[in-house]
Amino acid sequence: NNVIEHALVDTPADTEIQIRADHSSSGLQLIIVDQGVAMPKGKAPEPKEPDLDVTLMDMPEGGFGWFMIYTLTEEVKYSRVGNANHLGLLLPIGI
C-alpha cells in the first residue's frame, strides 16, 4: 500500500512491484523492489507509535504502517540501487 500511495504516485499504473521471499533458520526474509521515488533521506522512516489515547471519533485512520512493520520484524533494511527501491524485512517466522 505504501509503495503505491507514496513511491509510485507519479508512475504509470503498469509499473511492476517485485516481492521475493526466502525462508531460513533466521526467519522469513522478504525483499520488496519497486521503481518508484526514493525514500526521504535515503532510509526507511523511523517507527512512530500512534497516539491511541483519544476518543473513538478521533482515532487516526492511518499512520500505523511503519510502526506495525518495525513491531513485527527483526530487521528492516532499505537501499536505493540504481533507480530501484529495495526494502528488506526479516520476520521471525518458523525459527
LUMPA-73307 format. One record per residue (C-alpha): residue in one letter; x, y, z. Coordinates in pm, whole numbers, plus 32768, in hexadecimal, padded with zeros to 4 digits. Example, Ala and Ser with C-alpha at 12.3 -4.5 7.8 and 13.67 -1.06 7.14 Angstrom:
# LUMPA-73307
a84CE7E3E830C/s85577F9682CA/
***
This chain:
# LUMPA-73307
n800080008000/n811480F8805A/v81CF80AB7F18/i809C80FC7E48/e802F822D7F10/h818682CC7F3A/a829C823E7E61/l81CE82047D26/v80DE832A7D3E/d816283C87BF8/t81BA82807B4A/p80F681C87A3A/a7FF280D47AC0/d80997FA67A1F/t81DB7FD17AE9/e82507E897B7D/i82867E4C7CF1/q83597D197D3B/i833E7C587E80/r84367B437EC5/a84247A5C7FF1/d851D79698086/h84F4789F81C2/s86237836828E/s868077F183F6/s8682796D842A/g8516798E83C5/l845E7A0B8293/q85277B0381C4/l84597BE280DE/i84F17CC67FD8/i84087DC57F39/v848A7E767E02/d83E17F967D4B/q8445809F7C4E/g83A481BE7D0E/v841F82F57DBC/a853782C07EB8/m84EB82C4802C/p8517841A80CD/k8678844B8155/g86DD830280AE/k8662822581C8/a8529817B824A/p845D82598332/e848A823684A8/p835D818F8548/k827282718607/e817E81D686F8/p8023825D86A6/d7F73832287B7/l7E4C82498817/d7DFA830C8951/v7CDD83BD889F/t7B688394887F/l7AE6829A8783/m7A7683B6869F/d7BD7844A86A2/m7C8482FD8660/p7D7D8327853F/e7D24827B83FA/g7E8B8247838D/g7FEC8266840A/f800B8102848B/g80D5806B836C/w824180A383CA/f81F7806C853B/m815D7F1A84E6/i827C7EBF83FE/y83847F088506/t82B67E578614/l82947D178546/t83F47D0284B9/e854D7CB6853E/e85F77D898435/v859E7E9A833B/k869A7EF8822C/y866B7FF68117/s874F80497FF5/r873380FE7EAC/v87D680377D94/g87DA80F87C4D/n8674816B7C1C/a85DC80627D00/n857880547E6C/h85D97F157F25/l852C7EDA8071/g85987DA98138/l84C97D258259/l85237C04833D/l83F87B6C83F0/p843F7A73850A/i83597967847E/g839C77F484A7/i84E478198560/
***
